[in-house]
């Protein structure tokens, strides 16, 4: 059974980069008949907020992303401690006592010699007496993972073959001096315990992957995943902003919250993000269609750029095909299916519907139409009797044209302005019956002395 995870940290609101990772994991899981785990990496108690956690749930549900299981790292402290003790006993987790100044001095010396600034494993040479003396002097150890010799390699499902020489990287710190575990450690323990088969995430994690693979293999014997310890990896190139800047959830850059406030449809966002960075053009497809067509092999290796204009164009297409039942509860009170069908083809954002509801159901401030009195006088005199339908506009404008000789823009433009207050908009043939004879007559009389 394929199983993937989306593991956000509740330290900010989700942005489109987070949402894309969640969506791709969801689409992959559903396409493959697998499961999606939502795991909160909530060990950062200083920056974590309850409202951020709730925001994650709300945003994912708004997008239509469903998950099969939920977990949180704050519930698993005892498990991390148990695995850490096993790694210590196996000689793979060792205590270190250098402070930041000492480490900085070591790095500077190596760089001066034009050598990689890699930790020298000096702590491994400390005797038990030296360690005891350090602790007696008030030093508390932090714990590093002893990397294997040789090369860490994997076949990335997006980026292709990748490898790193372990001798070029420092043994990673897994446990802080205060005893709290770091992400690299907790994530691997969770992925093993929870049976994650594929890890699909942003390219910013590529530098961690070889180290994590080594850690997977070291921890696996202490779990039920010893036979197949290492998941498959897929790293998506990061989305950049309009100016090429990296997105950040903590500065709210292109956040889902802001897109939602701006009136972008969730379906437009999922349709856009599902193919951003792939070889397929965005299309206004529902989630079912995105699931069916999804393929990790479609994603390229170049960073895609978030294009707000392209998203807005897709939002427009998405709105134009939505049925009345999908938007009824978000339209003004009293709005009918006929109203929705009349206006949806002219909307960029759903909140623009309120303006058109005002046009058909409320008052419209009269625009300046000096010089158009003859057309509007004729319009009032030839006003057809009720009931009005789809053919009323054509017959009425034909009568006005016959009476005045006006045609084209000279005929239609002053009528549209007088009746709607707008230069452009939905087809008048559909709007006219919605406005109705009484409002049309009142609006025309405002221009006729």
C-alpha positions in Angstrom: 0.0 0.0 0.0 1.4 3.3 -1.1 1.4 5.9 1.7 2.6 9.5 1.6 2.5 12.3 4.1 2.1 16.1 4.2 3.9 17.3 7.3 3.5 21.1 7.8 4.7 23.0 10.9 1.9 25.1 12.4 4.2 28.2 12.6 2.4 30.2 9.9 -0.4 30.2 7.4 -0.1 28.0 4.3 1.1 29.6 1.1 0.9 28.2 -2.4 4.2 26.4 -2.0 2.9 24.4 1.0 -0.5 23.9 -0.8 1.3 22.5 -3.9 3.1 19.9 -1.8 -0.1 18.9 0.0 -1.9 18.7 -3.3 0.7 16.7 -5.1 0.8 14.2 -2.3 -2.9 14.0 -2.3 -3.2 13.5 -6.0 -0.4 10.9 -6.1 -2.0 8.9 -3.2 -5.5 8.9 -4.8 -4.1 8.1 -8.3 -2.2 5.2 -6.9 -5.0 4.0 -4.6 -2.9 4.9 -1.5 -3.3 6.8 1.7 -2.4 10.3 2.8 -1.2 11.1 6.3 -1.5 14.7 7.7 1.3 14.9 10.3 1.8 18.1 12.3 5.5 18.8 12.9 4.5 20.8 16.0 7.6 20.7 18.2 8.4 24.4 17.7 6.5 25.6 20.7 7.9 29.2 20.4 6.5 29.9 17.0 3.6 27.5 16.9 0.1 28.9 17.3 -3.3 27.2 17.6 -4.7 29.5 14.9 -2.0 28.4 12.5 -2.9 24.7 13.1 -6.6 25.4 12.6 -5.7 27.4 9.5 -4.0 24.3 8.0 -7.1 22.2 8.5 -9.3 24.9 7.1 -7.2 25.6 4.1 -6.8 21.9 3.1 -10.5 21.3 3.5 -11.3 24.4 1.5 -9.1 23.1 -1.4 -10.9 19.7 -1.2 -7.8 17.9 0.1 -8.8 14.9 2.3 -6.5 12.9 4.5 -6.8 9.4 5.8 -4.8 9.7 9.1 -3.6 12.4 11.4 -0.6 12.5 13.7 1.4 15.1 15.7 5.0 15.0 16.7 4.3 16.5 20.1 2.6 13.2 21.1 5.6 11.1 20.3 8.4 12.4 22.6 8.8 9.1 24.3 9.3 7.3 21.0 12.0 9.7 20.0 13.8 9.2 23.3 13.6 5.5 23.0 15.1 5.5 19.4 17.8 8.0 20.5 18.9 5.6 23.3 19.2 2.7 20.8 21.3 4.9 18.5 23.5 5.8 21.4 24.0 2.2 22.4 24.9 1.3 18.8 27.5 4.1 18.7 25.7 6.1 16.0 24.7 9.0 18.3 27.5 10.6 20.2 27.7 13.6 22.6 29.4 16.9 21.7 30.3 19.8 23.9 31.7 22.5 21.6 29.8 25.8 21.8 28.9 28.0 18.8 32.1 30.1 19.1 34.3 27.0 19.1 32.5 25.5 16.1 32.8 28.8 14.2 36.5 28.9 14.8 36.9 25.4 13.5 34.9 26.2 10.4 36.9 29.4 9.8 40.2 27.5 10.1 39.1 24.9 7.6 37.9 27.5 5.1 41.2 29.3 5.4 42.9 26.1 4.4 40.4 25.7 1.5 38.9 22.6 3.0 35.2 21.7 3.4 34.0 23.2 6.8 33.0 19.7 8.1 32.8 18.9 11.8 36.0 17.0 12.8 34.4 14.5 15.1 36.7 15.6 17.9 34.0 14.6 20.4 34.4 11.0 19.4 38.0 11.1 20.8 36.9 12.3 24.3 37.4 9.9 27.1 34.7 9.1 29.7 36.6 11.2 32.2 36.8 14.2 29.8 33.0 14.0 29.2 32.3 13.8 32.9 34.6 16.8 33.5 32.8 18.8 30.8 29.4 18.0 32.4 30.7 18.8 35.9 31.7 22.2 34.5 28.1 22.9 33.5 28.2 21.8 29.9 25.3 19.8 28.6 25.9 17.7 25.5 24.1 17.9 22.3 24.1 14.7 20.1 25.4 14.1 16.6 24.6 11.2 14.3 27.7 9.5 13.0 27.4 9.2 9.2 28.5 6.2 7.3 31.6 6.2 5.1 31.3 6.4 1.4 28.4 7.9 -0.7 24.7 8.4 -0.1 22.8 8.0 -3.4 19.2 7.8 -4.5 17.1 7.9 -7.7 14.9 10.9 -7.4 11.5 10.5 -9.0 11.6 14.1 -10.3 15.3 15.2 -10.3 16.8 11.9 -11.4 20.0 10.3 -10.0 21.5 12.2 -7.0 24.4 11.4 -4.7 26.6 13.0 -2.0 29.9 12.0 -0.4 29.4 11.8 3.3 32.9 13.0 3.9 31.8 16.4 2.6 29.1 17.0 5.2 29.1 17.3 8.9 27.6 14.7 11.2 24.1 16.2 11.8 23.0 17.3 15.2 19.8 15.3 16.1 19.3 16.2 19.7 19.8 19.7 21.2 21.5 20.3 24.5 18.1 20.8 26.1 17.1 17.3 25.0 14.7 18.3 22.2 15.0 16.4 19.0 15.5 18.1 15.6 13.3 17.7 12.5 15.8 15.5 10.6 15.6 12.9 13.4 11.8 13.1 14.3 10.8 13.0 10.6 12.7 9.8 9.9 11.4 8.1 13.0 7.9 9.0 12.1 8.2 8.0 8.4 9.5 4.6 9.5 6.9 4.0 12.2 4.1 5.2 10.0 5.0 3.2 6.9 5.6 6.1 4.5 6.5 4.6 1.1 7.1 7.9 -0.8 8.3 11.3 0.3 7.2 14.0 -2.0 8.4 17.5 -1.0 10.2 20.7 -2.0 13.7 20.8 -3.5 14.9 22.7 -0.5 15.1 19.3 1.3 17.4 17.7 -1.3 20.5 18.5 0.8 19.0 16.5 3.7 18.1 13.5 1.8 21.3 11.5 1.7 21.8 12.1 5.4 18.2 11.0 6.1 18.7 7.8 4.0 21.6 6.9 6.2 19.5 7.6 9.2 16.7 5.5 7.8 19.0 2.6 7.5 20.4 3.1 11.0 17.0 3.3 12.7 15.2 0.7 10.7 16.4 -2.3 12.7 14.6 -0.8 15.8 11.3 -0.6 13.9 9.0 -2.9 11.9 10.3 -1.5 8.6 13.7 -3.3 8.7 13.1 -5.1 5.4 12.3 -1.9 3.3 13.6 1.0 5.4 14.0 3.7 2.8 11.1 5.4 1.1 11.2 6.7 -2.5 11.9 10.4 -2.8 10.5 13.0 -5.2 11.7 16.6 -4.9 9.7 19.3 -6.6 11.6 22.5 -7.7 10.5 25.4 -5.5 7.9 27.9 -6.7 9.2 31.4 -7.0 7.2 34.6 -6.7 6.6 37.2 -9.4 10.1 38.6 -9.0 11.7 35.2 -8.6 11.8 35.4 -4.8 11.3 32.3 -2.7 7.9 31.9 -1.1 7.7 32.0 2.7 4.7 31.1 4.8 5.9 33.3 7.6 5.7 36.5 5.6 2.4 35.5 4.1 3.7 35.6 0.5 0.9 34.5 -1.7 -0.9 32.8 1.2 -4.0 30.8 0.7 -5.6 33.1 3.2 -5.0 36.1 1.0 -6.1 34.3 -2.2 -9.3 33.2 -0.4 -10.0 36.7 0.7 -9.4 38.0 -2.9 -12.1 35.6 -4.1 -10.1 33.0 -6.0 -12.0 29.8 -6.3 -10.4 26.7 -4.6 -10.9 24.7 -7.7 -8.9 27.2 -9.7 -6.1 27.0 -7.2 -5.9 23.2 -7.3 -6.2 23.1 -11.0 -3.3 25.7 -11.3 -1.0 24.2 -8.7 -1.5 20.6 -9.8 0.3 21.3 -13.1 2.6 24.2 -12.1 6.1 23.1 -13.1 4.8 20.2 -15.2 4.7 19.6 -18.9 0.9 20.0 -18.9 -0.9 23.3 -19.3 -3.3 24.3 -16.5 -6.9 23.4 -17.3 -10.1 24.0 -15.3 -10.4 20.4 -14.1 -12.2 19.2 -10.9 -10.2 17.2 -8.4 -11.4 13.9 -10.0 -10.0 14.9 -13.3 -6.7 16.0 -11.8 -6.4 12.7 -9.9 -7.0 10.7 -13.0 -4.5 12.6 -15.1 -1.8 12.9 -12.4 1.7 11.6 -13.1 4.9 12.6 -11.1 6.9 12.0 -14.3 5.2 15.1 -15.8 7.2 17.5 -13.5 10.4 19.1 -14.7 13.5 20.2 -12.9 13.3 23.9 -13.5 11.7 26.2 -10.8 8.2 27.3 -11.9 7.1 30.9 -11.3 3.8 31.7 -9.8 1.9 33.8 -12.3 -1.1 35.6 -10.7 -2.5 36.6 -14.2 -2.5 32.9 -15.2 -4.3 31.9 -12.0 -6.8 34.7 -12.6 -7.4 33.5 -16.1 -8.0 30.0 -14.9 -10.3 31.3 -12.2 -12.3 33.0 -14.9 -12.6 29.8 -16.8 -13.5 27.9 -13.7 -16.3 30.3 -12.8 -17.7 30.2 -16.3 -18.4 26.5 -16.0 -19.7 26.4 -12.5 -23.3 25.4 -12.0 -25.7 27.5 -9.9 -25.8 24.9 -7.1 -22.0 25.3 -6.6 -22.3 29.0 -5.9 -25.8 29.6 -4.7 -24.9 30.0 -1.0 -22.3 32.6 -1.9 -24.5 34.7 -4.1 -26.6 37.7 -2.8 -29.9 36.8 -1.2 -32.6 36.3 -3.9 -30.2 35.6 -6.7 -31.7 33.0 -9.1 -30.2 30.4 -11.5 -31.3 32.7 -14.4 -29.2 35.5 -12.9 -26.2 33.2 -12.5 -26.3 32.0 -16.0 -26.7 35.5 -17.3 -23.6 36.9 -15.5 -21.1 34.0 -14.9 -19.5 34.5 -18.3 -18.4 38.0 -17.4 -16.9 37.3 -14.0 -13.2 37.3 -13.0 -14.0 36.8 -9.3 -17.3 35.6 -7.7 -17.6 38.7 -5.6 -18.2 40.7 -8.8 -21.6 39.1 -8.8 -22.7 41.5 -6.1 -22.3 44.4 -8.5 -24.5 42.7 -11.1 -27.1 41.9 -8.6 -27.3 45.5 -7.7 -27.8 46.2 -11.4 -30.8 43.9 -11.7 -32.3 44.2 -8.3 -31.5 47.7 -6.8 -30.8 51.2 -7.9 -28.1 52.3 -10.4 -26.7 55.8 -10.2 -27.5 57.5 -13.6 -24.4 58.1 -15.7 -23.8 61.2 -17.8 -25.7 60.6 -21.1 -26.1 64.2 -22.3 -26.6 64.1 -26.0 -28.3 60.7 -26.1 -31.8 62.0 -25.2 -33.3 61.1 -28.6 -32.2 57.4 -28.3 -33.4 57.1 -24.7 -36.7 58.9 -25.5 -37.4 56.5 -28.3 -36.4 53.6 -26.0 -39.0 54.7 -23.5 -41.7 55.2 -26.2 -41.1 51.7 -27.7 -40.8 49.8 -24.4 -42.4 46.4 -25.1 -45.2 45.1 -22.9 -44.6 42.4 -20.3 -43.8 39.6 -20.0 -40.2 39.8 -21.1 -38.1 37.0 -22.3 -34.9 36.1 -24.2 -36.1 37.7 -27.4 -37.3 41.0 -25.9 -34.0 42.8 -26.3 -33.7 42.0 -30.0 -37.2 43.1 -30.8 -37.0 46.3 -28.7 -33.6 47.5 -30.1 -35.0 46.8 -33.6 -37.9 49.1 -32.9 -35.6 51.8 -31.6 -33.3 51.5 -34.6 -36.3 51.8 -36.9 -37.5 55.0 -35.1 -34.1 56.7 -34.9 -31.9 55.3 -37.6 -29.2 54.5 -34.9 -27.3 51.3 -35.2 -24.2 49.6 -33.8 -22.4 51.3 -30.9 -24.6 54.4 -31.3 -27.6 52.3 -30.5 -26.4 49.8 -28.0 -23.9 51.8 -25.9 -26.3 54.5 -24.5 -28.9 51.8 -23.7 -26.4 49.6 -21.8 -25.1 52.6 -19.9 -28.6 53.9 -19.0 -29.8 50.5 -17.9 -26.7 49.1 -16.1 -24.4 52.1 -15.4 -21.6 50.0 -17.0 -19.7 50.3 -20.3 -19.5 46.5 -20.6 -21.0 43.4 -19.1 -23.2 40.4 -19.7 -25.4 40.1 -22.7 -28.3 42.6 -22.5 -30.7 40.0 -23.9 -30.2 38.0 -20.7 -30.0 41.0 -18.3 -33.1 42.8 -19.6 -35.7 40.3 -18.3 -33.9 40.2 -14.9 -34.0 44.0 -14.6 -37.7 44.0 -15.5 -40.1 46.6 -17.0 -40.5 48.7 -13.9 -36.8 49.3 -13.3 -36.1 49.8 -17.0 -38.8 52.4 -17.3 -37.6 54.2 -14.1 -34.0 54.3 -15.3 -34.9 55.6 -18.8 -37.2 58.4 -17.3 -34.2 59.7 -15.4 -32.7 60.8 -18.7 -35.9 62.1 -20.4 -37.3 65.5 -19.5 
